[in-house]
Amino acid sequence: TTLFRSGKAWLKNFPDDEKASEVLVAIMSASARNQDFKNAEYYFERLTGDFGFLEISKQAMIDYGDALRFSKAKRAVDLYKRALFETKNLETASIAAFKAADTYLSMGDTENAKEYYGKILKGNMGFITKDPEKAYSFAKKLAGAFIFSQAIEVGETTLPKLNKKSESYEALLSDLGDWAAALGDSEKAKANYKRYLTEYP
């Protein structure tokens, strides 16, 4: 592509320029989008080798993982995990952990998915609950994967953030009872059902 050729020429002429890391990311991303993983890997290694100390390299790990996620899921997970453990940015770490967990879930690896979702719930719950409606959808996704303990954790944090007059609030309150029952926590299930009946007699 034009971007690939012009970027490659620019790097040859200005290898030590402060913008070199950004050009490497652009070339890597363009190569990955075109399924040219040989070049994507080459420029990714150059980026992390020469500029691994920069935060942009951690974002590149996530971007490269996104490009590989549906064709090379295990490699994508490794990239997300690397970004998670190397970054010092909480938001980047949360994104990396979430994508690692999601990819594990798509691979049918529920235990690892729980582990990496758990890292976000413990370290940055606000990343999940900043949009209450999306958080409720995420809680339902967890419940759908039989990860009831985390579904409840997200649901209980999300419930106060929802408008009490919304359908989502009523539905989540009922779901919390169902999820607790599915988990075998009869006391919590009864408490949620009782609260539901009190608020919606």
LUMDRENKOL-642820 format. One record per residue: residue in three letters; x, y, z of N, C-alpha, C, CB in turn. Coordinates in steps of 0.02 Angstrom, whole numbers, plus 50000, padded with zeros to 5 digits. Each point is the difference from the previous one (the first is absolute). Glycine has a CB too. Example, Ala and Ser with C-alpha at 12.3 -4.5 7.8 and 13.67 -1.06 7.14 Angstrom:
2
<node 'ALA'; <50660; 49716; 50390>; <49955; 50059; 50000>; <50045; 50060; 50000>; <49905; 49941; 50062>>,
<node 'SER'; <50077; 50112; 49902>; <50042; 50059; 50003>; <49961; 50055; 50037>; <50059; 49968; 49892>>,
//
This chain:
201
<node 'THR'; <50042; 49940; 50000>; <49958; 50060; 50000>; <50044; 50063; 50000>; <49909; 49937; 50061>>,
<node 'THR'; <50059; 50120; 49925>; <50037; 50063; 49999>; <50028; 50016; 50069>; <49926; 50041; 49907>>,
<node 'LEU'; <50033; 49948; 50146>; <50023; 50013; 50068>; <50061; 49958; 50017>; <49882; 50029; 50032>>,
<node 'PHE'; <50116; 49908; 49949>; <50055; 49955; 50015>; <50064; 50024; 49966>; <49920; 49904; 50012>>,
<node 'ARG'; <50075; 50112; 49923>; <50060; 50021; 49963>; <50027; 50067; 50025>; <49957; 49938; 49900>>,
<node 'SER'; <49998; 50109; 50111>; <50023; 50067; 50022>; <50028; 49996; 50071>; <49915; 50055; 49925>>,
<node 'GLY'; <50053; 49905; 50117>; <50024; 49993; 50069>; <50068; 49967; 50003>; <49883; 49992; 50037>>,
<node 'LYS'; <50126; 49957; 49921>; <50064; 49964; 49997>; <50056; 50047; 49977>; <49939; 49892; 49976>>,
<node 'ALA'; <50046; 50149; 49972>; <50049; 50049; 49975>; <50016; 50052; 50053>; <49957; 49982; 49883>>,
<node 'TRP'; <49992; 50040; 50153>; <50011; 50051; 50052>; <50046; 49973; 50054>; <49887; 50050; 49977>>,
<node 'LEU'; <50102; 49887; 50045>; <50041; 49970; 50051>; <50073; 49993; 49978>; <49900; 49939; 50042>>,
<node 'LYS'; <50109; 50047; 49894>; <50068; 49993; 49974>; <50037; 50066; 50003>; <49961; 49909; 49924>>,
<node 'ASN'; <50003; 50146; 50064>; <50032; 50066; 50000>; <50005; 50031; 50070>; <49956; 50015; 49885>>,
<node 'PHE'; <49995; 49968; 50159>; <49999; 50031; 50067>; <49992; 49947; 50055>; <49950; 50105; 49949>>,
<node 'PRO'; <50096; 49848; 50056>; <49992; 49944; 50048>; <50000; 50022; 50073>; <50054; 49928; 49916>>,
<node 'ASP'; <49978; 50129; 50098>; <50005; 50022; 50070>; <49953; 50057; 50018>; <50118; 49964; 49997>>,
<node 'ASP'; <49837; 50053; 49957>; <49954; 50054; 50013>; <49952; 49982; 50057>; <50008; 50036; 49879>>,
<node 'GLU'; <49970; 50015; 50158>; <49955; 49987; 50056>; <49932; 49972; 49979>; <50058; 50093; 50060>>,
<node 'LYS'; <49926; 49915; 49876>; <49936; 49974; 49974>; <50007; 49929; 49974>; <49967; 50117; 49971>>,
<node 'ALA'; <50093; 49854; 50032>; <50011; 49934; 49972>; <49953; 49947; 50030>; <50120; 50032; 49980>>,
<node 'SER'; <49868; 49973; 50085>; <49956; 49951; 50032>; <49930; 50002; 49971>; <50067; 50010; 50105>>,
<node 'GLU'; <49908; 50050; 49882>; <49933; 50008; 49971>; <49996; 49971; 49929>; <49983; 50103; 50071>>,
<node 'VAL'; <50071; 49907; 49892>; <50002; 49974; 49931>; <50003; 49923; 50002>; <50059; 50105; 49960>>,
<node 'LEU'; <49979; 49868; 50086>; <50003; 49927; 50007>; <49931; 49971; 50017>; <50120; 50009; 50037>>,
<node 'VAL'; <49844; 50025; 50007>; <49932; 49978; 50018>; <49955; 50002; 49938>; <50015; 50042; 50118>>,
<node 'ALA'; <49989; 50012; 49843>; <49958; 50008; 49941>; <50014; 49945; 49949>; <49997; 50124; 50019>>,
<node 'ILE'; <50067; 49861; 49970>; <50019; 49948; 49951>; <49977; 49931; 50026>; <50099; 50069; 49962>>,
<node 'MET'; <49913; 49918; 50103>; <49979; 49937; 50029>; <49925; 49990; 49993>; <50096; 50007; 50081>>,
<node 'SER'; <49866; 50044; 49936>; <49927; 49996; 49997>; <49975; 49990; 49928>; <49993; 50073; 50102>>,
<node 'ALA'; <50037; 49963; 49852>; <49981; 49994; 49929>; <50015; 49929; 49975>; <50022; 50123; 49981>>,
<node 'SER'; <50035; 49850; 50038>; <50018; 49932; 49979>; <49952; 49949; 50029>; <50121; 50035; 49993>>,
<node 'ALA'; <49863; 49973; 50071>; <49954; 49953; 50033>; <49931; 50003; 49969>; <50064; 50012; 50106>>,
<node 'ARG'; <49912; 50048; 49878>; <49934; 50007; 49968>; <49997; 49965; 49933>; <49984; 50109; 50059>>,
<node 'ASN'; <50073; 49891; 49907>; <50005; 49967; 49934>; <50018; 49927; 50005>; <50033; 50109; 49951>>,
<node 'GLN'; <49966; 49864; 50111>; <50017; 49930; 50013>; <50072; 49983; 49982>; <49881; 49972; 49979>>,
<node 'ASP'; <50161; 50079; 50017>; <50071; 49991; 49986>; <50036; 49994; 50068>; <49994; 50065; 49889>>,
<node 'PHE'; <49998; 49877; 50142>; <50024; 49992; 50068>; <50076; 49994; 50005>; <49892; 49946; 50026>>,
<node 'LYS'; <50140; 50035; 49919>; <50073; 49996; 50000>; <50029; 50070; 50011>; <49997; 49900; 49922>>,
<node 'ASN'; <49979; 50149; 50040>; <50024; 50068; 50009>; <49975; 50031; 50065>; <50004; 50012; 49875>>,
<node 'ALA'; <49933; 49971; 50142>; <49972; 50027; 50063>; <50044; 49978; 50059>; <49883; 49998; 49951>>,
<node 'GLU'; <50136; 49938; 50049>; <50042; 49974; 50053>; <50069; 50033; 50001>; <49939; 49891; 49992>>,
<node 'TYR'; <50089; 50120; 49949>; <50066; 50032; 49995>; <49999; 50070; 50030>; <50024; 49933; 49896>>,
<node 'TYR'; <49926; 50106; 50084>; <49997; 50069; 50025>; <49978; 50004; 50073>; <49974; 50037; 49883>>,
<node 'PHE'; <49987; 49914; 50138>; <49982; 49997; 50070>; <50062; 49987; 50043>; <49885; 49957; 49969>>,
<node 'GLU'; <50158; 49996; 50008>; <50061; 49985; 50037>; <50047; 50060; 50001>; <49989; 49878; 49968>>,
<node 'ARG'; <50014; 50158; 49977>; <50041; 50060; 49998>; <49975; 50052; 50051>; <50027; 49979; 49878>>,
<node 'LEU'; <49907; 50029; 50122>; <49969; 50048; 50046>; <50015; 49983; 50072>; <49910; 50021; 49916>>,
<node 'THR'; <50076; 49917; 50103>; <50008; 49981; 50071>; <50074; 49994; 50019>; <49891; 49939; 49994>>,
<node 'GLY'; <50151; 50047; 49956>; <50072; 49996; 50014>; <50031; 50068; 50010>; <50004; 49897; 49934>>,
<node 'ASP'; <49977; 50151; 50024>; <50030; 50067; 50003>; <49962; 50049; 50045>; <50042; 49980; 49885>>,
<node 'PHE'; <49892; 50009; 50121>; <49959; 50048; 50037>; <49956; 49967; 50053>; <50000; 50072; 49898>>,
<node 'GLY'; <50024; 49871; 50127>; <49961; 49964; 50050>; <49987; 50039; 50063>; <50047; 49898; 49955>>,
<node 'PHE'; <49992; 50153; 50058>; <49992; 50042; 50060>; <49943; 50050; 49992>; <50122; 49986; 50023>>,
<node 'LEU'; <49853; 50023; 49916>; <49947; 50049; 49988>; <49931; 49967; 50008>; <50076; 50064; 49922>>,
<node 'GLU'; <49876; 49975; 50101>; <49932; 49975; 50009>; <49968; 49981; 49933>; <49989; 50071; 50102>>,
<node 'ILE'; <50032; 49961; 49844>; <49971; 49985; 49935>; <50013; 49927; 49980>; <50017; 50120; 49966>>,
<node 'SER'; <50037; 49851; 50059>; <50015; 49931; 49984>; <49949; 49953; 50034>; <50122; 50028; 49988>>,
<node 'LYS'; <49852; 49991; 50070>; <49949; 49959; 50034>; <49934; 50002; 49962>; <50056; 50023; 50111>>,
<node 'GLN'; <49927; 50037; 49863>; <49939; 50006; 49960>; <50007; 49960; 49936>; <49978; 50114; 50049>>,
<node 'ALA'; <50084; 49885; 49923>; <50012; 49961; 49939>; <49990; 49926; 50013>; <50082; 50087; 49961>>,
<node 'MET'; <49936; 49889; 50098>; <49988; 49930; 50017>; <49926; 49984; 49997>; <50103; 50000; 50073>>,
<node 'ILE'; <49856; 50045; 49953>; <49928; 49990; 50000>; <49973; 50003; 49928>; <49991; 50051; 50116>>,
<node 'ASP'; <50032; 49998; 49845>; <49977; 50006; 49931>; <50019; 49938; 49959>; <50011; 50125; 50008>>,
<node 'TYR'; <50050; 49852; 50002>; <50023; 49940; 49963>; <49959; 49939; 50023>; <50116; 50050; 49989>>,
<node 'GLY'; <49871; 49946; 50075>; <49957; 49946; 50025>; <49932; 50001; 49968>; <50062; 50004; 50108>>,
<node 'ASP'; <49910; 50056; 49884>; <49934; 50006; 49968>; <50001; 49972; 49929>; <49977; 50102; 50070>>,
<node 'ALA'; <50078; 49911; 49894>; <50006; 49977; 49931>; <50006; 49923; 49996>; <50054; 50109; 49969>>,
<node 'LEU'; <49974; 49861; 50084>; <50012; 49928; 50000>; <49945; 49960; 50035>; <50120; 50026; 49999>>,
<node 'ARG'; <49835; 50010; 50035>; <49953; 49968; 50046>; <49959; 49943; 49970>; <49994; 50108; 50057>>,
<node 'PHE'; <49984; 49900; 49881>; <49955; 49950; 49970>; <50037; 49947; 49959>; <49912; 50087; 49998>>,
<node 'SER'; <50153; 49925; 49989>; <50038; 49950; 49961>; <50052; 49965; 50043>; <49981; 50069; 49897>>,
<node 'LYS'; <50047; 49967; 50152>; <50051; 49972; 50043>; <49986; 50022; 50072>; <50086; 50001; 49906>>,
<node 'ALA'; <49862; 49970; 50122>; <49974; 50023; 50065>; <50052; 49994; 50056>; <49887; 49965; 49963>>,
<node 'LYS'; <50152; 49981; 50038>; <50049; 49990; 50053>; <50054; 50054; 49997>; <49978; 49877; 49998>>,
<node 'ARG'; <50043; 50140; 49942>; <50050; 50053; 49992>; <49971; 50067; 50023>; <50054; 49937; 49904>>,
<node 'ALA'; <49882; 50074; 50079>; <49967; 50062; 50020>; <49998; 50006; 50076>; <49930; 49997; 49895>>,
<node 'VAL'; <50052; 49948; 50138>; <49998; 50000; 50074>; <50068; 50016; 50029>; <49907; 49916; 49997>>,
<node 'ASP'; <50145; 50056; 49974>; <50068; 50013; 50025>; <50017; 50074; 49994>; <50034; 49884; 49967>>,
<node 'LEU'; <49944; 50148; 49979>; <50013; 50071; 49990>; <49961; 50042; 50050>; <50020; 49979; 49878>>,
<node 'TYR'; <49917; 50004; 50133>; <49960; 50037; 50049>; <50031; 49994; 50070>; <49895; 49979; 49930>>,
<node 'LYS'; <50126; 49961; 50087>; <50030; 49989; 50066>; <50066; 50037; 50007>; <49945; 49888; 50005>>,
<node 'ARG'; <50092; 50114; 49942>; <50064; 50037; 50002>; <49987; 50074; 50011>; <50053; 49915; 49923>>,
<node 'ALA'; <49898; 50111; 50041>; <49982; 50071; 50010>; <49977; 50012; 50072>; <49967; 50009; 49879>>,
<node 'LEU'; <49992; 49946; 50147>; <49975; 50006; 50068>; <50056; 50004; 50051>; <49899; 49936; 49965>>,
<node 'PHE'; <50150; 50020; 50028>; <50053; 49996; 50051>; <50056; 50051; 49990>; <49973; 49880; 50011>>,
<node 'GLU'; <50032; 50149; 49929>; <50053; 50048; 49988>; <49978; 50073; 50007>; <50051; 49917; 49924>>,
<node 'THR'; <49884; 50096; 50066>; <49977; 50070; 50003>; <49998; 50026; 50072>; <49933; 49980; 49896>>,
<node 'LYS'; <50073; 50085; 50110>; <49991; 50033; 50065>; <49937; 50042; 50000>; <50125; 50002; 50016>>,
<node 'ASN'; <49836; 49992; 49930>; <49939; 50039; 49992>; <49940; 49956; 50017>; <50054; 50071; 49910>>,
<node 'LEU'; <49906; 49951; 50138>; <49944; 49960; 50024>; <49948; 49985; 49946>; <50018; 50050; 50113>>,
<node 'GLU'; <49968; 50001; 49846>; <49951; 49990; 49946>; <50024; 49949; 49949>; <49961; 50118; 50016>>,
<node 'THR'; <50103; 49887; 49964>; <50029; 49953; 49953>; <49999; 49929; 50029>; <50074; 50091; 49953>>,
<node 'ALA'; <49943; 49904; 50112>; <50000; 49935; 50033>; <49929; 49970; 50001>; <50097; 50037; 50071>>,
<node 'SER'; <49853; 50005; 49941>; <49931; 49977; 50003>; <49977; 49975; 49931>; <49976; 50080; 50094>>,
<node 'ILE'; <50041; 49957; 49855>; <49981; 49980; 49932>; <50034; 49934; 49982>; <49987; 50121; 49966>>,
<node 'ALA'; <50077; 49873; 50050>; <50037; 49939; 49985>; <49972; 49940; 50037>; <50103; 50069; 49981>>,
<node 'ALA'; <49881; 49940; 50083>; <49972; 49945; 50040>; <49932; 49980; 49974>; <50063; 50040; 50099>>,
<node 'PHE'; <49896; 50009; 49883>; <49933; 49986; 49975>; <50003; 49961; 49934>; <49957; 50105; 50056>>,
<node 'LYS'; <50088; 49916; 49900>; <50005; 49966; 49935>; <50030; 49930; 50007>; <50013; 50112; 49945>>,
<node 'ALA'; <50034; 49880; 50102>; <50026; 49933; 50013>; <49945; 49955; 50026>; <50114; 50048; 50026>>,
<node 'ALA'; <49846; 49977; 50021>; <49945; 49961; 50028>; <49949; 49982; 49946>; <50018; 50056; 50111>>,
<node 'ASP'; <49963; 49993; 49849>; <49952; 49989; 49946>; <50024; 49947; 49951>; <49961; 50118; 50013>>,
<node 'THR'; <50104; 49886; 49971>; <50028; 49952; 49952>; <50002; 49930; 50031>; <50069; 50091; 49948>>,
<node 'TYR'; <49950; 49905; 50115>; <49997; 49935; 50034>; <49929; 49972; 49999>; <50096; 50034; 50074>>,
<node 'LEU'; <49854; 50009; 49937>; <49931; 49978; 50002>; <49979; 49974; 49931>; <49974; 50083; 50090>>,
<node 'SER'; <50047; 49951; 49857>; <49983; 49978; 49932>; <50034; 49934; 49983>; <49987; 50120; 49966>>,
<node 'MET'; <50069; 49864; 50069>; <50036; 49937; 49990>; <49971; 49944; 50043>; <50103; 50065; 49973>>,
<node 'GLY'; <49847; 49953; 50069>; <49970; 49950; 50044>; <50039; 49988; 50064>; <49953; 49948; 49900>>,
<node 'ASP'; <50095; 50096; 50115>; <50041; 49993; 50060>; <49972; 50045; 50055>; <50103; 49973; 49929>>,
<node 'THR'; <49845; 50002; 50105>; <49964; 50040; 50049>; <50043; 50018; 50060>; <49895; 49946; 49963>>,
<node 'GLU'; <50147; 50008; 50059>; <50040; 50013; 50060>; <50048; 50058; 49990>; <49991; 49879; 50029>>,
<node 'ASN'; <50044; 50122; 49915>; <50045; 50056; 49986>; <49961; 50064; 49988>; <50083; 49920; 49952>>,
<node 'ALA'; <49859; 50074; 50017>; <49957; 50059; 49989>; <49983; 50031; 50068>; <49953; 49951; 49892>>,
<node 'LYS'; <50026; 50007; 50155>; <49983; 50023; 50068>; <50060; 50035; 50033>; <49917; 49907; 50010>>,
<node 'GLU'; <50142; 50064; 49981>; <50060; 50029; 50031>; <50013; 50071; 49975>; <50048; 49884; 50010>>,
<node 'TYR'; <49946; 50125; 49924>; <50017; 50066; 49972>; <49943; 50050; 50008>; <50075; 49944; 49919>>,
<node 'TYR'; <49862; 50033; 50079>; <49945; 50046; 50018>; <50009; 50021; 50073>; <49921; 49944; 49917>>,
<node 'GLY'; <50101; 50009; 50125>; <50009; 50015; 50071>; <50051; 50054; 50013>; <49969; 49883; 50023>>,
<node 'LYS'; <50082; 50120; 49935>; <50052; 50052; 50007>; <49969; 50069; 49992>; <50087; 49920; 49957>>,
<node 'ILE'; <49865; 50087; 49997>; <49967; 50065; 49989>; <49953; 50015; 50058>; <50009; 49985; 49875>>,
<node 'LEU'; <49952; 49965; 50144>; <49950; 50011; 50054>; <50035; 50019; 50065>; <49923; 49918; 49945>>,
<node 'LYS'; <50136; 50054; 50066>; <50037; 50016; 50061>; <50037; 50067; 49994>; <50012; 49877; 50022>>,
<node 'GLY'; <50017; 50136; 49920>; <50045; 50057; 49993>; <49968; 50063; 49972>; <50088; 49919; 49986>>,
<node 'ASN'; <49857; 50073; 49975>; <49971; 50059; 49968>; <49927; 49986; 49981>; <50114; 50033; 49956>>,
<node 'MET'; <49844; 49956; 50093>; <49929; 49985; 49988>; <49967; 50057; 49960>; <49996; 49932; 50106>>,
<node 'GLY'; <50028; 50129; 49904>; <49971; 50057; 49964>; <50007; 49994; 49925>; <50026; 50069; 50098>>,
<node 'PHE'; <50023; 49893; 49879>; <50008; 49988; 49928>; <49939; 49964; 49972>; <50125; 49995; 50014>>,
<node 'ILE'; <49847; 49960; 50027>; <49941; 49961; 49979>; <49936; 50040; 50009>; <50061; 49896; 50032>>,
<node 'THR'; <49934; 50140; 50024>; <49935; 50030; 50019>; <49992; 50073; 49979>; <50000; 49921; 50095>>,
<node 'LYS'; <50048; 50107; 49869>; <49993; 50070; 49980>; <49939; 50012; 49956>; <50124; 50012; 50008>>,
<node 'ASP'; <49856; 49936; 49955>; <49937; 50002; 49961>; <49955; 49945; 50029>; <50058; 50045; 49893>>,
<node 'PRO'; <49895; 49973; 50150>; <49959; 49950; 50035>; <49963; 49951; 49954>; <49988; 50083; 50090>>,
<node 'GLU'; <49986; 49942; 49854>; <49963; 49956; 49955>; <50047; 49948; 49969>; <49919; 50093; 49974>>,
<node 'LYS'; <50141; 49928; 50007>; <50050; 49953; 49973>; <50023; 49952; 50054>; <50037; 50085; 49915>>,
<node 'ALA'; <49968; 49941; 50146>; <50021; 49958; 50056>; <49949; 49945; 50012>; <50061; 50097; 50052>>,
<node 'TYR'; <49875; 49921; 49943>; <49947; 49949; 50009>; <50005; 49947; 49945>; <49925; 50086; 50055>>,
<node 'SER'; <50086; 49937; 49884>; <50008; 49952; 49944>; <50059; 49954; 50013>; <49950; 50084; 49920>>,
<node 'PHE'; <50104; 49945; 50107>; <50059; 49960; 50015>; <49985; 49949; 50055>; <50074; 50096; 49967>>,
<node 'ALA'; <49889; 49925; 50084>; <49981; 49954; 50054>; <49959; 49942; 49972>; <50000; 50095; 50082>>,
<node 'LYS'; <49955; 49919; 49871>; <49960; 49947; 49969>; <50044; 49954; 49959>; <49901; 50077; 49996>>,
<node 'LYS'; <50150; 49951; 49972>; <50047; 49959; 49962>; <50037; 49952; 50046>; <50014; 50094; 49917>>,
<node 'LEU'; <50007; 49931; 50141>; <50033; 49957; 50049>; <49954; 49944; 50023>; <50071; 50097; 50037>>,
<node 'ALA'; <49867; 49922; 49979>; <49951; 49950; 50022>; <49987; 49948; 49946>; <49947; 50086; 50074>>,
<node 'GLY'; <50052; 49937; 49863>; <49990; 49954; 49944>; <50056; 49950; 49992>; <49937; 50090; 49943>>,
<node 'ALA'; <50122; 49929; 50083>; <50058; 49954; 49999>; <50006; 49962; 50066>; <50058; 50078; 49920>>,
<node 'PHE'; <49890; 49927; 50122>; <49997; 49966; 50065>; <50053; 50027; 50049>; <49956; 49899; 49942>>,
<node 'ILE'; <50065; 50164; 50048>; <50046; 50031; 50046>; <49958; 50043; 50047>; <50098; 50001; 49915>>,
<node 'PHE'; <49864; 49966; 50128>; <49948; 50035; 50039>; <50029; 50045; 50055>; <49926; 49904; 49977>>,
<node 'SER'; <50129; 50076; 50053>; <50027; 50041; 50055>; <50021; 50069; 49975>; <50039; 49896; 50059>>,
<node 'GLN'; <49993; 50106; 49883>; <50021; 50064; 49972>; <49940; 50038; 49971>; <50113; 49952; 49975>>,
<node 'ALA'; <49838; 50012; 49998>; <49939; 50033; 49976>; <49966; 50037; 50057>; <49986; 49910; 49911>>,
<node 'ILE'; <50011; 50058; 50147>; <49970; 50031; 50059>; <50041; 50060; 50022>; <49952; 49889; 50036>>,
<node 'GLU'; <50114; 50103; 49965>; <50044; 50055; 50021>; <49990; 50062; 49956>; <50084; 49916; 50041>>,
<node 'VAL'; <49914; 50073; 49894>; <49988; 50056; 49954>; <49930; 50027; 50008>; <50082; 49951; 49918>>,
<node 'GLY'; <49869; 50004; 50088>; <49931; 50020; 50006>; <49986; 50041; 50062>; <49970; 49898; 49938>>,
<node 'GLU'; <50059; 50081; 50118>; <49989; 50037; 50063>; <50031; 50069; 49999>; <49997; 49891; 50060>>,
<node 'THR'; <50059; 50116; 49905>; <50032; 50065; 49993>; <49962; 50045; 49952>; <50111; 49947; 50026>>,
<node 'THR'; <49860; 50021; 49924>; <49965; 50038; 49947>; <49931; 50023; 50021>; <50063; 49934; 49917>>,
<node 'LEU'; <49902; 50026; 50123>; <49930; 50014; 50017>; <49988; 50071; 50026>; <49988; 49880; 50027>>,
<node 'PRO'; <50053; 50146; 50020>; <49987; 50068; 50025>; <50012; 50054; 49948>; <50033; 49959; 50112>>,
<node 'LYS'; <50002; 50023; 49834>; <50016; 50050; 49949>; <49944; 50005; 49947>; <50122; 49977; 50019>>,
<node 'LEU'; <49832; 49975; 49982>; <49945; 50000; 49952>; <49941; 50041; 50025>; <50036; 49887; 49960>>,
<node 'ASN'; <49928; 50142; 49994>; <49939; 50036; 50017>; <49947; 49950; 50025>; <50026; 50090; 49914>>,
<node 'LYS'; <49947; 49923; 50145>; <49952; 49953; 50030>; <49937; 49991; 49957>; <50044; 50033; 50112>>,
<node 'LYS'; <49944; 50015; 49845>; <49940; 49995; 49957>; <50015; 49964; 49934>; <49959; 50106; 50050>>,
<node 'SER'; <50103; 49875; 49940>; <50018; 49967; 49937>; <49984; 49925; 50002>; <50091; 50085; 49982>>,
<node 'GLU'; <49898; 49887; 49959>; <49988; 49928; 49995>; <50061; 49960; 50023>; <49920; 50021; 49905>>,
<node 'SER'; <50139; 50007; 50081>; <50062; 49965; 50018>; <50006; 49991; 50076>; <50055; 50047; 49897>>,
<node 'TYR'; <49925; 50004; 50141>; <50004; 49996; 50072>; <49956; 49943; 50026>; <50022; 50125; 50007>>,
<node 'GLU'; <49916; 49874; 49970>; <49954; 49947; 50022>; <50026; 49931; 49980>; <49903; 50081; 49991>>,
<node 'ALA'; <50120; 49914; 49946>; <50023; 49935; 49975>; <50062; 49977; 50038>; <49953; 50027; 49887>>,
<node 'LEU'; <50094; 50019; 50126>; <50061; 49982; 50035>; <49985; 49977; 50071>; <50064; 50081; 49930>>,
<node 'LEU'; <49890; 49953; 50104>; <49982; 49981; 50068>; <49974; 49928; 50001>; <49974; 50120; 50027>>,
<node 'SER'; <49986; 49863; 49924>; <49975; 49932; 49995>; <50056; 49951; 49982>; <49888; 50045; 49965>>,
<node 'ASP'; <50155; 49976; 49988>; <50055; 49957; 49979>; <50047; 49984; 50058>; <49993; 50049; 49886>>,
<node 'LEU'; <50019; 50001; 50157>; <50044; 49988; 50057>; <49975; 49943; 50044>; <50032; 50121; 49997>>,
<node 'GLY'; <49902; 49875; 50010>; <49971; 49944; 50036>; <50012; 49934; 49965>; <49914; 50077; 50045>>,
<node 'ASP'; <50075; 49924; 49889>; <50009; 49939; 49960>; <50073; 49977; 50001>; <49905; 50035; 49927>>,
<node 'TRP'; <50141; 50013; 50067>; <50071; 49982; 49998>; <50023; 49973; 50068>; <50020; 50088; 49913>>,
<node 'ALA'; <49956; 49942; 50141>; <50017; 49975; 50066>; <49973; 49929; 50010>; <49999; 50118; 50045>>,
<node 'ALA'; <49940; 49870; 49931>; <49970; 49933; 50005>; <50041; 49950; 49960>; <49886; 50051; 50015>>,
<node 'ALA'; <50136; 49969; 49925>; <50040; 49956; 49958>; <50067; 49984; 50033>; <49944; 50048; 49898>>,
<node 'LEU'; <50081; 50000; 50140>; <50064; 49991; 50035>; <49992; 49957; 50063>; <50038; 50110; 49955>>,
<node 'GLY'; <49899; 49881; 50066>; <49986; 49961; 50060>; <49997; 50041; 50063>; <50055; 49906; 49944>>,
<node 'ASP'; <49944; 50161; 50048>; <49997; 50044; 50058>; <49926; 50018; 50012>; <50118; 50047; 49977>>,
<node 'SER'; <49848; 49909; 50060>; <49928; 50008; 50008>; <49983; 50063; 50040>; <49988; 49876; 49995>>,
<node 'GLU'; <50054; 50141; 50054>; <49985; 50059; 50041>; <50002; 50064; 49958>; <50048; 49942; 50100>>,
<node 'LYS'; <50004; 50064; 49858>; <50005; 50059; 49957>; <49944; 50000; 49949>; <50125; 50002; 50015>>,
<node 'ALA'; <49857; 49940; 49959>; <49946; 49996; 49952>; <49935; 50024; 50031>; <50057; 49903; 49943>>,
<node 'LYS'; <49928; 50073; 50117>; <49938; 50020; 50035>; <50000; 50075; 50014>; <49993; 49886; 50053>>,
<node 'ALA'; <50065; 50141; 49967>; <50004; 50071; 50015>; <49985; 50042; 49938>; <50084; 49976; 50091>>,
<node 'ASN'; <49943; 50003; 49852>; <49988; 50037; 49938>; <49928; 49994; 49977>; <50119; 49982; 49968>>,
<node 'TYR'; <49852; 49958; 50038>; <49930; 49991; 49981>; <49954; 50040; 50046>; <50026; 49884; 49956>>,
<node 'LYS'; <49991; 50117; 50108>; <49960; 50039; 50048>; <50004; 50075; 49983>; <50021; 49913; 50090>>,
<node 'ARG'; <50038; 50109; 49894>; <50009; 50071; 49982>; <49960; 50015; 49936>; <50115; 50002; 50054>>,
<node 'TYR'; <49887; 49951; 49899>; <49963; 50010; 49937>; <49926; 50008; 50014>; <50086; 49933; 49938>>,
<node 'LEU'; <49887; 50022; 50103>; <49929; 50003; 50016>; <49980; 50062; 50039>; <50001; 49876; 50000>>,
<node 'THR'; <50046; 50149; 50040>; <49988; 50062; 50037>; <49997; 50060; 49953>; <50057; 49951; 50101>>,
<node 'GLU'; <49991; 50051; 49853>; <50003; 50057; 49954>; <49950; 49995; 49943>; <50120; 50011; 50028>>,
<node 'TYR'; <49859; 49927; 49957>; <49951; 49990; 49945>; <49944; 49955; 50024>; <50090; 50014; 49912>>,
<node 'PRO'; <49869; 50011; 50135>; <49948; 49959; 50030>; <49945; 49980; 49951>; <50023; 50057; 50107>>,
//
